[in-house]
Amino acid sequence: MVLLLENSCGLRCQRFWRETEMSLPNTVSILHCPNGSVVYLVGTGHFSKESVRDVRETIRQIRPSVILLELCKERQVMLQYSEEDILREAGEISFAKVRYYVRRDGLVAGIMQSLFLKLSAELTNKLGVAPGGEFRAAYEEGVKYGAQVVLGDRLINVTFKRVLYSLSFFQKLRFYYIILRTLSADLTITPEEVEKMKNKDMVDMLVGELAKDFPTLTRVLVDERDKFLAYALRCIAMPTPRNPSIRSSPVAVVAVVGMGHVKGIESYWNTDITDIQEINTVPKPSRASRLLSMTVKISLIGALGTAVYFTVRRFL
């Protein structure tokens, strides 16, 4: 369910959740637990310098026992990526690199990894900040104050596969087309636009736009993960007989998640979540999905061969 990151700091955490004595950023929502635990939900923009400051300020004021990040073990490398790393990786994006990611991570995860690096590099160039800065800041502050750092999101590979499973055959074709086209597209975005995404209404609007083309995409990418993150937080903050390893005393928890997940986590907080196993399972692909997957792989190989051919001709 959740992955605990060890840190080398041996300090004991001080539990400071006297809300009347604190002045937290306005991006922080507070969730209370029956056992006295308190969860401070920090909604962030993944390319926002202001979000990095919000995260550091919240952790310094709260000094939590546990910090939960909207990451999984497959994205743990985000804690190690610097702006230079992302620019270097993305600068080397080629069909050969895409093929490498596909062979290493599978078709969907490989293409999405390539897309992530492409978009990240362009945004890093334009905005001067690499994605995931708020997660790196949270980890650094957690080490400083002796907090346990937990990766609480669903595995990204499970999410991507559930995305494909939720789409019809023709929706899959369109989905792949949009992703592959985006790999070669240019971006025009300003720091002001990124900061606007911290506004809840803006996030809701973006999700609504996504749902116009792929209605089920929102359920898998947002709703299911909202539920998964809420469940992970409750396992940490509210011990149950099914989770005997969780401490029984109240804790202060700081959760660092994208602003688009805050409202969903709040809505699931007091809900009985009974389908966690179902939303964490990858359904078996249909015959049509396997055929489409093979077609896309062949197309990538063909594109790679074409690129190599024209590159060689240039030097002949």
N, C-alpha and C positions, 0 to 999 in steps of 0.2 A: 504493500500500500504506500508507505512513505519511506524515504531513504534518509538516514541520518548521516550527516557529514561530521566527521571527527575534527576537532581543532585542538591545537596544542596548548591552549590557554587553560590554566587550572583555577582561575578566579571563580568564586561563587557569585551567582547573579543576585543582585538586590532587586526586590520586587517593589517598584515604585509605580502604583497605579492610582494615586490620589488625584483623580481627574480635576478637582477644583483648583489644584495647585499647578496645573500644567497648561501650557498654551501650545497645543498641537497644531500642525498644518491642517488647512481645511480639506485636504484630501484624505484625512484619516476618519474612518468609521469605527465605532466601538460596539463590540458584541459581548454581552454578559452571559455567564454560565451559572447554572444552579449551584454548582459546588464552589463558587467564588472566583473562579478563573475569569480572566478578562482577555479578549482578543482585540488587538488594534489592527484594523484592516487598512493598509496603506494602498490607495489606488494610484497607479503610476502610468506615465507614458513611456514606452520602451526606448524612445530616443530623446528623452527630456532631461536637460540638466537640472531643471527645477525639481523633477522627481527624485533625482539623486540627493539633492539637498533635503527634501522632505523625509526621505528614508533615514538619512544620517541623523537628522534632528529628532525624529520619532524614537529611534533606538537609543540615542543618548539620553533622552528624557525618561523613557520607560525602563531601560536596562532589563530587557526581558529574559526569562529563563529559556525560551525557545523562539527561534525565528524560522518561519515557513516561507519558502520561495516558490513562486509559480514556475518551477522547473522540474524536470525528471532526470534520471541518470543518463539518458541519451542526450540531454542538453546540458549536462554538467560542465561541458567544455566552455559554456558561456561565461563561467566564472573565471576562466583563464584567458579568454580572448581579449586582446587589446585592439585599439583602433588600427594599429599598424598590422596586426595579424589579419584582421578582416580585409583591409585594403590589399594586402599581399595575396591572400587566398582568392579574393574576387578578381584581382587583376590577372590571375592565371586561369580564370574560368574558360574552358574550351569544351568541345564535344568529348575530348578524351577525359577531362576532369568530371564531366557529367556522367560519362559511362562508368568511371571509377566509383562515383558515389552510388550509382544504380546497382553496380555489382556488390558493393559493400553493404548498402543499407536496404536494398530492394528498390523496385521501380518508383513507387510513390515517394518514399522517404528520400531517395536519391535525387529525384527531380526537385522536390521541395527544398532539400539542402542547397542545391545549386541556386534555386530561386532566392532563398534566404541570403546567401552570400552576395548575389547580384544586387538585390535591393539594399542590403546592409551597406555595401561599399558606396553606392550612390548617395544614400542618406548620410553616411559618415562624412563623405566629401562635402556635401551641401550644408550639413548642420554642425559639423565639428564635434560630434559625439557618437560613439559606437553603441549599438543596441546592447541592452542588458546591463548598463551602467548602474542601475538601481540595485540589481542583484549582487553585483560585485561589491558595491558599497555596503549592502546589508551583511554580506559575508565578512567583510573586513571589520565592520563594527561588532559583529557577533564574536569574532575571535578576540577583539579588544576587551569586551565585557564578559567573556566566558559563557556565552549562550550556546545552546545546541542549535545547529543549523539543519533544517529538514527540507528535503525536496518533496513537495507535496502534490505535484501535478501528475496526471496520467501519462504513461509512456507515449511519446510523440508518434512512434510507429503504430501503436494501437489506434491512436486518434486518426492518423492518415488512412489507415485501412478501413476504419469504420466510416470515414468520409466517402470513400469509393463505394463501399457496400450500400450506402444510403442513396446513391445516384443511379438513375436509369442508364441504359447503355448509351443513349444519345447525349445525356447529360455528362457522362464520363468523357465522351469525345470532345464536347465543348469545354469541359473543365481542363483537360490536357492541353487543348488548343490555347486557352487563355494563359495557362501557366507558361507554356513554351514561348508564346508570343511576348509575354512579360519579360522573359530572360533577355530579350534583345531590345526592349523598350527603354526610352529615357524617362527620367522622373523630373517633375517640377514641383517642389514642395519647399515651404519656408518654415523657419523656426516658429513663427506665429501660428501656422497651421497645426504644427505638432502640439503646441501648448493648448490649442483649442480642443484637442482630442482628450484632454484631461477633464473636459466638461462632460457630464453624464449624458446630456441631451445629444451632444455631438457623437458620442460612441453609439448611442441607440440609433441615430440616423445612419451611421455607417453600416451597422449590422442590418438595418432595414434594407439598405441598398443591396447588400450581399444576398439577402433573402429573395430579392426579386428574380434573380437568375437561378439560384439554387436554394429553394426553401428549406430543404432538409439539412443543408450545410450548417445553418445557424444552430440547429439542435445539437449536432455532433461537436462542432468546434467551440460553441459557447455554452449552451445549456448543460450538456453532459459534463463538461469540465467544471462548470460552476458547482454542480452537485458533487463531483469528485473532490474538489478543493474544500467544500464545506464539510464533507465527511472526514477528510484528512484532518482538518482543524478540530473537529469535534473529538476525534480519537485522541488528539494531543491534549486538548483542554478539558475534556470531560471523560474521565475513566469509566469503563464499564466492566462487568464480569468477563466480557469477551476480549477485553484488552488488559489483562492483568499486569503487563509490563509497564503500563503507563502509570506515572506517579499519582498518588491519591490526594496530595495536597494541592491547593490552588496555585495556578501559575499565571504569569503574564506572558502573552504570546503576541509577537508582531508578525503579521502576514503581509508579504510584499507581492501584490498581484496587479495585473493590468486593470486599468479603470473600468474596462468593459466587463469585468467579472464581479465587480463589487456588488452591484444590485442583485445579481443572481445568487451569490453566496449569502447575502442577507436574507433573501427569500427562502432559501433552503435551511437556514440556521435552526429554526424550530420545527422543521419537518422531519417526519420519520422516513429515513432513506433506506429502502429495502431492496433496491435493484442495483446495488453497487457492483456486484459480481457480473451482472449482465452488461453494464456499460463499460466494463473493463475486459470484455471478451471480444476477440476478433472473429466475426462470422466467416464461415467457409465461402470462398469466392464462387460465383456461378461460372458456368462454362463460357458465357459471353464475356465475363470479366477477364477470365484467363486468356481468351482469344484477343481481347483488346490489349491486355498487358503485353502479350507476345508481339502484337503489331507495333506498339509503341517502341518496344525494345529494338525490333528490326529497323524501324525508322531512325532511331538514334544511331544504330550501327551504320546504316546507309548514309546518314548525314555526316558522320565521322569520316567515312571513307571518301565522300565527296570533298570534304574540307582538306583532307590529306592530299588528295589528287591535285587540287588546284594550288595547294601550297607547294608541292613538288614541282609542278609545271612552271611556277614563277622563277625557279632557279635553274631551269633547263634551257 
